[in-house]
Amino acid sequence: MPAVPVYRKIINDIRERIESGELKAGDKLPSIAELMQAYECSDTPVKAALGRLQDAGVLEGHQGRGVYVMGKPTKDPSSAISSSPGHQ
């Protein structure tokens, strides 16, 4: 079984935190730098995960202010963009 790409781990973790109620609408996510440290990865998979969750309407980003939870996922954000990121 192939390893799960880092960006999918991030997506799954954020979705689980929202579905469990740990993260609620309006909550601010950790910064990209904090997520990079938490997942021990570059910014590429973090940005890919956040982008997919934004495309799915789960998160909303505000330049210079952060990324916020909009609500529970209504579709699978890992399929929101068909291409995979170049790096993990």
NORJOBEL-V485463 format. One record per residue. RES is the residue in one letter. SS is DSSP state (2 for helix, 1 for strand, 0 for the rest). NEAR is the number of other C-alpha atoms within 8 Angstrom. D_LAST is the distance of its C-alpha to the last C-alpha in Angstrom with 2 decimals. Layout:
BEGIN
res:ss:near:d_last
RES:SS:NEAR:D_LAST
RES:SS:NEAR:D_LAST
END
This chain:
BEGIN
res:ss:near:d_last
M:0:2:17.47
P:0:3:13.80
A:0:4:11.30
V:0:6:10.15
P:0:7:6.57
V:2:10:5.75
Y:2:11:6.94
R:2:10:9.85
K:2:9:10.68
I:2:11:11.09
I:2:13:13.13
N:2:8:15.13
D:2:8:15.89
I:2:8:17.11
R:2:10:19.08
E:2:8:20.66
R:2:10:21.65
I:2:12:23.28
E:2:9:24.98
S:0:7:26.32
G:0:7:27.76
E:0:7:25.92
L:0:10:24.66
K:0:10:27.30
A:0:8:27.87
G:0:7:28.10
D:0:8:26.01
K:1:8:23.69
L:0:8:20.09
P:0:7:18.87
S:0:8:17.77
I:2:9:14.29
A:2:7:14.96
E:2:8:16.11
L:2:10:13.17
M:2:12:10.87
Q:2:8:13.48
A:2:6:13.91
Y:2:8:10.41
E:0:6:10.06
C:0:10:6.87
S:0:8:7.10
D:2:9:8.72
T:2:10:6.58
P:2:13:5.28
V:2:14:8.75
K:2:9:10.54
A:2:10:9.42
A:2:13:10.68
L:2:10:13.68
G:2:8:14.48
R:2:13:14.73
L:2:13:16.81
Q:2:11:18.91
D:2:9:19.50
A:0:13:20.68
G:0:11:23.04
V:0:13:21.76
L:1:13:20.85
E:1:10:22.49
G:1:9:21.35
H:1:7:24.06
Q:0:5:23.51
G:0:4:24.32
R:0:6:25.12
G:1:10:21.95
V:1:12:20.55
Y:1:12:23.03
V:1:14:23.42
M:0:11:25.59
G:0:10:26.28
K:0:8:25.33
P:0:10:23.08
T:0:7:25.33
K:0:5:22.91
D:0:8:19.60
P:2:12:17.04
S:2:10:14.35
S:2:7:16.86
A:0:9:17.73
I:0:8:15.82
S:0:5:15.87
S:0:4:13.22
S:0:5:9.54
P:0:8:7.17
G:0:5:7.01
H:0:5:3.76
Q:0:10:0.00
END
